[in-house]
């Protein structure tokens, strides 16, 4: 679980600049139906509002890491602690 969390944190750190772009926050344009619902679940966990625990408009490292666990739990449909293609299947 720690390796998965660390790996997703690294991926998340690459998305931090996107968190600052409020105009694209939550944008899942181009997806329809179940695919849109799935993509919305994924993107919701990467938004500034999901990570900014103290509401100051900035995401500190600790806030991001703490928020990651809730995001992973939401995506891990079968609760095995690993995000796989099955968890993301439509």
N, C-alpha and C positions, 0 to 999 in steps of 0.2 A: 504494500500500500504506500509506503514511504517513497519508493521509486516512482510509482505512478503519480503521486502528488507532486514530487519534485519535477518530473517531466512536464506535467501540465502547468506547473508554475512557470517553467521556462518558456513554454508556449505562450502562456498568458503574459509574461513580461514582454514578449514580442508584440502583443496586441495593445499594450498600454498606450502608445500614441493614438490608437483608434479610440480608446476610451475618452480621450480629450475632445474628440470630434462629436459634439452633441448632436449635430445635424444628421449623423448617420447612426446614432445609437438605436439599436433594436431593428435596424432596417433588414428585412428579409425579402425584399422585392425580388420577384422572379420565381418564387416558390409558391406552389398552390396546394391546397388540401392538406393531407397528412404530412407531406414534406415541409410545408410551411410551418405547421405546428411543431415539428421536430426541430427545424432550424431556429424557431423562436425560442424554444427551450434552451438550445445551445447558446444563442447569442445573449439571452437574458442574463446568464451567469457571467458574461464578459462586459457588462455595462458598468459605467462609473457608479450609477446609483446602486447596483448590487454589491459593489466593493467598497464604497465610501461609507463605512460604518458610523463615523462620527458626523457625517453630513457637512463637512467643511469644504466640499467641492474638490478635494484632492484625495488621491488614493495613495496612502502610505504603504510601504512594503508589508508591514504586519497586517494591515487591513486586507490587502490582497490575498495574502497567504491564508488568513483566517476565513475569508469568504470562499476560498477555493474548495474547502471541504463540503460546504453546503451545495455548491455547484456540482461537484463530483457525485454526491449522494443523489442529487436529482437526476443526473444522467445515467447512473448505475441502476438500471431497472430491476435487475435480479439480485442486487444487494451483495454481490460477491467481492466487492472492493476493486474490481477491474472494469474499465470501460472497454468494451469490445464492439465489434460490428453488430452483434446481436442486440446490444443495448440501444444501438442507434437505428435498428431496423424499423422499417415502416410497417 
